[in-house]
């Protein structure tokens, strides 16, 4: 790990794995930029999994500290970089903070982004001030290019922020898409298109994730039973809840409950 300055940390790997490897720990609030040039990596922030293959990139926004897990998807080469940008650094740079906790955007990296990442990974870590300054310049260029390609620095429009606030308030729980669009003064197709562009998911995917995250917190922090959590998340069938929960977080609610009881 290279700490370029407070709030700006870089990790690079250029290795060949003989076997599958897993790890994890804590992830600090902020913005993460992950790029894979060779191999495949599966990461999970706050239980939400993301699989990246060669030439893939992702931006992950955490508004609060959360958990982190990673696993190499098998033996072979891995050439990857991960950049963490802290909230204070983002604020000082005049960049908008994350729109929502656990916002994720993944894409196929352009040749320009691949070239920048390759140059950063290929530069040996050095203690000299000049070498670190050169690395920092490349890193900032990479971050600017990635943000610009995704338009994340512009942030969602006021109308889409209002849409998310409505959904997060719980007032629209049980509403149809037509009812939500009418409340916001939008056509259904316009709402779906702009919401997906702003937050990377559909309206109902956002509602489902919000309910599942609330259920996860209720199990982890409040000791709620799986059945109670399923009902609070709007699932009449515990089996359907367990399937959706495992698809979203990579583990069953029963396993999460057992972990809490053992802690």
C-alpha positions as CSV (number, residue, x, y, z in Angstrom):
1,X,0.0,0.0,0.0
2,X,1.3,3.5,-0.9
3,X,-0.1,6.4,1.0
4,X,0.4,9.3,-1.5
5,X,-1.1,11.8,0.9
6,X,-3.8,11.8,3.6
7,X,-7.0,10.6,1.9
8,X,-5.3,9.1,-1.1
9,X,-4.0,5.5,-0.9
10,X,-2.9,3.2,-3.7
11,X,-2.6,-0.6,-3.8
12,X,-1.1,-2.4,-6.8
13,X,-0.6,-6.1,-7.5
14,X,1.2,-7.8,-10.4
15,X,1.5,-11.5,-9.4
16,X,0.7,-15.0,-10.4
17,X,-1.5,-17.1,-8.0
18,X,-0.8,-20.8,-7.6
19,X,-4.2,-21.3,-5.9
20,X,-7.3,-19.4,-4.9
21,X,-6.9,-16.8,-2.2
22,X,-9.4,-15.0,0.0
23,X,-9.2,-12.1,2.4
24,X,-11.1,-9.3,4.0
25,X,-11.3,-6.6,6.6
26,X,-12.7,-3.1,7.1
27,X,-13.3,-0.6,4.4
28,X,-13.2,3.1,5.2
29,X,-15.8,5.6,4.0
30,X,-14.9,7.2,0.7
31,X,-14.6,6.4,-3.0
32,X,-12.9,3.3,-4.3
33,X,-11.6,2.9,-7.9
34,X,-10.7,-0.7,-8.8
35,X,-9.2,-1.7,-12.2
36,X,-8.2,-5.2,-13.3
37,X,-5.9,-5.5,-16.3
38,X,-5.3,-9.3,-16.0
39,X,-7.0,-12.1,-14.2
40,X,-10.4,-12.0,-12.4
41,X,-11.2,-10.7,-8.9
42,X,-14.4,-10.8,-6.9
43,X,-14.8,-8.1,-4.2
44,X,-17.6,-7.4,-1.8
45,X,-18.2,-4.1,0.0
46,X,-20.8,-4.3,2.8
47,X,-21.8,-7.7,1.5
48,X,-22.6,-6.5,-2.0
49,X,-20.5,-8.5,-4.5
50,X,-18.8,-7.3,-7.7
51,X,-16.9,-9.5,-10.1
52,X,-14.2,-7.8,-12.3
53,X,-12.5,-9.5,-15.2
54,X,-9.6,-8.2,-17.3
55,X,-10.1,-4.7,-18.7
56,X,-12.8,-4.1,-16.1
57,X,-13.1,-1.1,-13.8
58,X,-15.5,0.0,-11.0
59,X,-16.2,2.9,-8.8
60,X,-17.6,2.1,-5.3
61,X,-18.9,4.8,-3.0
62,X,-19.2,4.2,0.8
63,X,-20.8,7.0,2.8
64,X,-19.9,5.1,6.0
65,X,-17.3,2.5,7.1
66,X,-18.3,-1.0,6.1
67,X,-16.8,-4.5,5.6
68,X,-14.7,-5.6,2.7
69,X,-14.0,-9.1,1.3
70,X,-12.0,-10.2,-1.8
71,X,-11.3,-13.5,-3.5
72,X,-9.1,-14.4,-6.4
73,X,-11.2,-16.4,-8.9
74,X,-8.6,-19.1,-9.4
75,X,-4.9,-19.7,-10.2
76,X,-3.2,-17.5,-12.8
77,X,-2.0,-13.9,-13.2
78,X,-3.4,-10.9,-11.4
79,X,-2.6,-7.4,-12.5
80,X,-4.8,-4.9,-10.6
81,X,-4.9,-1.6,-8.8
82,X,-7.1,-0.2,-6.2
83,X,-7.3,3.5,-5.2
84,X,-9.0,4.8,-2.1
85,X,-10.1,8.5,-2.0
86,X,-11.2,9.8,1.4
87,X,-14.2,12.1,2.0
88,X,-12.0,15.0,3.0
89,X,-9.8,14.7,-0.1
90,X,-13.0,14.6,-2.3
91,X,-14.3,17.7,-0.5
92,X,-11.1,19.6,-0.9
93,X,-11.0,18.7,-4.6
94,X,-14.5,20.1,-5.1
95,X,-16.0,16.7,-6.0
96,X,-19.5,15.7,-5.0
97,X,-19.8,13.2,-2.2
98,X,-21.3,9.8,-2.8
99,X,-25.0,10.0,-3.7
100,X,-25.8,6.8,-1.6
101,X,-24.0,4.2,0.5
102,X,-22.8,1.2,-1.5
103,X,-23.3,2.9,-4.9
104,X,-21.5,0.8,-7.5
105,X,-20.7,1.4,-11.1
106,X,-18.7,-1.0,-13.2
107,X,-17.6,-0.7,-16.9
108,X,-15.2,-2.0,-19.5
109,X,-12.1,0.3,-19.3
110,X,-11.1,2.3,-22.3
111,X,-7.7,2.0,-23.8
112,X,-6.8,5.4,-22.3
113,X,-7.7,4.1,-18.8
114,X,-5.9,0.8,-19.3
115,X,-2.8,2.7,-20.4
116,X,-2.9,4.9,-17.3
117,X,-3.4,2.0,-15.0
118,X,-0.7,0.0,-16.6
119,X,1.8,2.9,-16.2
120,X,0.9,3.2,-12.5
121,X,1.2,-0.6,-11.8
122,X,4.5,-0.8,-13.8
123,X,6.2,2.0,-11.8
124,X,8.1,0.5,-8.9
125,X,7.3,1.9,-5.4
126,X,10.0,4.4,-4.4
127,X,10.7,6.5,-1.4
128,X,11.9,9.5,-3.3
129,X,9.6,12.6,-3.2
130,X,9.9,13.0,-7.0
131,X,8.8,9.4,-7.7
132,X,5.9,9.7,-5.4
133,X,4.8,13.0,-7.0
134,X,4.9,11.4,-10.4
135,X,2.8,8.5,-9.2
136,X,0.4,10.9,-7.6
137,X,0.0,12.8,-10.8
138,X,-0.8,9.6,-12.7
139,X,-3.2,8.5,-10.1
140,X,-5.1,11.8,-10.2
141,X,-5.2,11.7,-14.0
142,X,-6.6,8.2,-13.8
143,X,-9.2,9.2,-11.2
144,X,-10.3,12.2,-13.3
145,X,-10.5,10.1,-16.5
146,X,-12.6,7.4,-14.7
147,X,-15.0,10.0,-13.1
148,X,-15.3,11.8,-16.4
149,X,-16.1,8.7,-18.3
150,X,-18.9,7.8,-15.9
151,X,-20.1,11.4,-15.3
152,X,-20.2,10.7,-11.6
153,X,-18.8,14.1,-10.7
154,X,-21.8,15.8,-12.1
155,X,-24.1,13.9,-9.8
156,X,-27.8,13.2,-10.2
157,X,-30.2,15.9,-11.2
158,X,-32.4,17.6,-8.6
159,X,-35.4,15.6,-9.9
160,X,-33.5,12.3,-9.5
161,X,-32.4,13.3,-6.0
162,X,-36.0,14.0,-5.2
163,X,-36.9,10.5,-6.6
164,X,-34.3,8.8,-4.4
165,X,-35.4,10.8,-1.3
166,X,-39.0,9.7,-2.0
167,X,-38.0,6.0,-2.3
168,X,-35.8,6.2,0.8
169,X,-38.5,7.8,2.9
170,X,-40.7,4.7,2.7
171,X,-43.6,6.8,1.5
172,X,-43.6,5.0,-1.9
173,X,-43.5,1.5,-0.5
174,X,-46.2,-0.5,-2.3
175,X,-46.7,2.1,-5.0
176,X,-46.6,1.2,-8.7
177,X,-44.1,2.7,-11.0
178,X,-46.9,4.8,-12.6
179,X,-47.8,6.2,-9.1
180,X,-44.2,7.0,-8.3
181,X,-43.7,8.7,-11.7
182,X,-47.0,10.7,-11.3
183,X,-45.8,11.9,-7.8
184,X,-42.6,13.2,-9.4
185,X,-44.3,14.7,-12.5
186,X,-42.5,12.4,-14.9
187,X,-43.3,9.8,-17.5
188,X,-42.6,6.2,-16.3
189,X,-40.0,5.6,-19.1
190,X,-38.2,8.9,-18.3
191,X,-38.1,8.1,-14.6
192,X,-36.6,4.7,-15.2
193,X,-34.0,5.9,-17.8
194,X,-32.8,8.9,-15.7
195,X,-32.8,6.9,-12.4
196,X,-30.7,4.2,-13.9
197,X,-28.3,6.7,-15.3
198,X,-28.0,8.5,-12.0
199,X,-27.8,5.5,-9.6
200,X,-27.0,2.4,-11.8
201,X,-30.2,0.5,-11.0
202,X,-33.9,0.6,-11.7
203,X,-36.4,2.2,-9.3
204,X,-37.6,-1.2,-8.0
205,X,-34.0,-2.6,-7.7
206,X,-33.3,0.4,-5.5
207,X,-36.3,-0.3,-3.3
208,X,-35.4,-4.0,-3.1
209,X,-31.8,-3.2,-2.1
210,X,-33.0,-0.7,0.5
211,X,-35.3,-3.2,2.1
212,X,-32.7,-6.0,2.1
213,X,-30.1,-3.6,3.6
214,X,-32.6,-2.7,6.3
215,X,-33.2,-6.4,7.0
216,X,-29.5,-7.1,7.1
217,X,-29.0,-4.4,9.7
218,X,-32.0,-5.7,11.7
219,X,-30.5,-9.2,11.9
220,X,-26.9,-8.0,12.5
221,X,-27.4,-5.2,14.9
222,X,-30.8,-5.8,16.5
223,X,-30.9,-9.6,16.6
224,X,-34.1,-9.8,14.7
225,X,-35.2,-13.3,13.6
226,X,-35.0,-14.2,9.9
227,X,-38.8,-14.5,9.7
228,X,-39.3,-11.0,11.2
229,X,-36.7,-9.6,8.9
230,X,-38.4,-11.2,5.9
231,X,-41.7,-9.7,6.8
232,X,-40.3,-6.3,7.4
233,X,-38.6,-6.4,4.0
234,X,-41.9,-7.2,2.4
235,X,-41.4,-10.9,1.8
236,X,-44.3,-13.3,2.8
237,X,-42.1,-16.3,2.0
238,X,-38.9,-16.8,4.0
239,X,-37.6,-18.9,1.2
240,X,-38.0,-16.1,-1.4
241,X,-36.4,-13.7,1.1
242,X,-33.4,-16.0,1.7
243,X,-32.9,-16.4,-2.1
244,X,-32.9,-12.6,-2.6
245,X,-30.8,-12.0,0.4
246,X,-28.1,-14.5,-0.7
247,X,-28.1,-13.1,-4.2
248,X,-27.5,-9.6,-2.9
249,X,-25.0,-10.3,-0.1
250,X,-23.4,-13.6,-0.9
251,X,-24.6,-15.4,2.3
252,X,-27.9,-16.6,3.6
253,X,-29.8,-14.6,6.4
254,X,-29.6,-17.8,8.5
255,X,-25.9,-17.9,8.3
256,X,-25.7,-14.2,9.1
257,X,-27.9,-14.8,12.2
258,X,-25.7,-17.7,13.3
259,X,-22.6,-15.5,13.0
260,X,-24.1,-12.9,15.2
261,X,-25.0,-15.4,17.9
262,X,-21.5,-16.8,17.8
263,X,-19.9,-13.4,18.1
